[in-house]
Amino acid sequence: MIKKILLISKITFKDLNYISFAKGPGNFTGIRIAIGIAQSLSLSLNIPILGISTLAIMAEKAWRKYHQKKILVTIGAGINKIYLAKYIKDNTLLWTGEKTEVLIHSYEINKEMKHLNNDWFLIGNGLEKFNQKNFFNFNKIKNIWPNAKDLIPFSLFNIKKKNFLHFTELEPNYLNKVF
């Protein structure tokens, strides 16, 4: 698939300067495959890596599609857990929120969400999984998933700030510390 994309783009592996990938949270196997491919390309091409949060990528997609600046991202994570993050796009169009990413039990949802009002745009399937959608009275809810093109703004920002990773520094974002 990577070779096909390069062929369509009329570039070769040697033309690549960076590798950007979704580091999670998400499916364990999918994250491990993404890291393995990113590490292999980084090592073989001797180029830096940029790891981007899947939840941040989803927030960017919500911005691109719906022009919302306050995004509550949720993804179902196992039997009684969800990944949750609150992303806000500031006036300079930069996102803040990676530090809000948590993995919580379903019984903690009410406590985590009670201070939020209806100006948040809810995306993902996390709350639907626990039939909490109507309880929180969010009237702007979309079940969207990450898209590769939504890595680009984060990648460009990290390139500008020189926030690179070496292939030995990659860590998946499993958010396995449950709150």
C-alpha positions in Angstrom: 0.0 0.0 0.0 2.8 2.4 0.8 4.6 1.7 -2.5 1.3 2.3 -4.3 0.8 5.7 -2.6 4.4 6.7 -3.5 3.9 5.6 -7.1 0.7 7.6 -7.4 2.5 10.6 -5.8 5.4 10.1 -8.2 8.0 10.0 -5.4 10.3 7.3 -4.0 11.3 6.3 -0.5 14.4 8.4 -0.9 12.3 11.5 -1.3 10.8 11.1 2.2 12.0 13.3 5.0 9.8 12.3 7.9 7.5 9.5 8.9 4.3 10.4 10.7 1.9 7.8 12.2 -1.1 7.5 14.6 0.4 6.3 17.9 -2.9 5.5 19.5 -4.9 5.0 21.6 -6.7 2.3 19.7 -6.5 -1.3 18.7 -3.5 -2.9 20.3 -2.5 -4.8 17.1 -3.1 -1.8 14.8 -0.9 0.4 17.0 1.9 -2.2 17.1 1.8 -2.6 13.3 1.9 1.2 12.8 4.9 1.5 15.1 6.7 -1.4 13.4 6.2 0.2 10.0 7.3 3.6 11.2 10.4 2.2 12.9 11.3 0.2 9.9 11.0 3.1 7.5 12.8 5.5 9.9 15.7 3.1 10.4 16.1 2.1 6.8 15.8 5.7 5.5 17.5 7.3 8.4 14.7 9.9 8.9 12.9 11.1 12.0 9.4 10.0 13.2 6.4 12.0 14.3 3.9 10.1 16.5 0.4 11.7 16.6 -2.4 10.9 19.0 -5.4 9.2 17.4 -7.7 11.3 19.6 -6.0 14.5 18.3 -6.4 13.3 14.7 -10.1 12.7 15.3 -10.4 16.3 16.7 -8.8 17.7 13.6 -11.2 15.7 11.4 -14.1 17.2 13.4 -12.6 20.7 12.8 -12.1 20.0 9.1 -15.7 18.6 8.6 -17.7 20.7 11.0 -15.6 23.7 12.0 -16.0 23.0 15.7 -13.3 24.3 18.2 -14.3 22.4 21.3 -14.2 18.7 20.7 -14.9 15.9 23.1 -13.4 12.7 21.7 -14.5 9.3 22.9 -13.6 5.8 21.7 -14.9 2.6 23.2 -12.0 0.7 24.8 -12.9 -2.8 26.0 -15.8 -4.0 28.0 -16.3 -1.2 30.5 -13.9 1.6 29.4 -13.6 4.5 27.1 -10.8 6.7 25.8 -11.7 10.3 26.4 -10.1 13.6 25.6 -11.1 17.3 25.5 -9.4 19.1 22.6 -9.7 22.9 22.1 -8.5 24.8 19.1 -7.2 28.2 20.1 -7.2 31.5 18.2 -4.0 30.6 16.4 -5.6 27.4 15.3 -3.4 25.1 17.5 -4.9 22.3 19.4 -4.5 21.8 23.2 -5.7 18.7 24.9 -3.3 15.8 24.7 -2.8 16.1 28.4 -6.5 15.5 28.9 -6.4 12.1 27.3 -7.5 9.4 29.7 -8.8 5.8 29.8 -11.8 5.7 32.2 -14.2 3.1 33.5 -17.8 3.5 32.5 -18.8 4.3 36.1 -16.5 7.3 36.0 -18.1 8.9 33.0 -20.6 11.0 35.0 -17.9 12.5 37.2 -15.7 13.3 34.2 -18.4 14.9 32.2 -20.7 16.7 34.7 -18.9 20.0 34.4 -19.1 20.1 30.6 -21.9 22.1 28.9 -23.6 21.7 25.5 -21.0 23.8 23.7 -18.8 20.8 23.2 -18.9 18.8 20.0 -18.9 15.1 20.8 -17.3 12.6 18.4 -16.5 8.9 18.5 -18.4 6.0 19.8 -17.4 6.0 23.5 -20.5 7.3 25.1 -22.9 5.5 22.8 -21.4 2.3 24.0 -22.7 3.0 27.5 -26.0 4.5 26.4 -25.0 7.8 27.9 -25.6 9.9 24.8 -29.0 11.2 25.8 -28.0 11.6 29.5 -25.4 14.2 28.7 -27.7 16.2 26.4 -25.2 16.8 23.7 -27.0 17.9 20.6 -23.9 17.8 18.4 -22.8 14.2 18.2 -21.0 12.6 15.3 -19.6 9.1 15.1 -16.4 9.8 13.1 -13.1 8.0 12.9 -9.6 9.2 12.2 -8.4 9.9 8.7 -4.8 9.9 7.5 -5.0 13.4 6.0 -5.8 14.8 9.5 -2.2 13.9 10.6 -0.8 16.6 8.3 -1.5 19.7 10.5 0.1 18.0 13.5 3.0 16.7 11.5 3.7 20.2 10.0 3.5 21.7 13.5 5.9 19.1 14.9 8.3 19.5 12.0 8.4 23.3 12.6 9.1 22.8 16.3 11.6 20.0 15.5 9.6 17.6 17.8 11.1 14.5 16.3 11.4 11.0 17.7 14.2 8.5 17.1 13.0 5.0 16.1 14.2 3.7 19.5 12.0 6.3 21.3 8.6 5.2 20.0 6.0 4.4 22.6 2.4 3.5 21.8 -0.3 5.6 23.4 -2.3 2.8 25.1 -3.5 5.1 27.9 -3.6 1.9 30.0 -3.6 3.9 33.2 -7.3 3.8 34.1 -8.9 6.7 36.1 
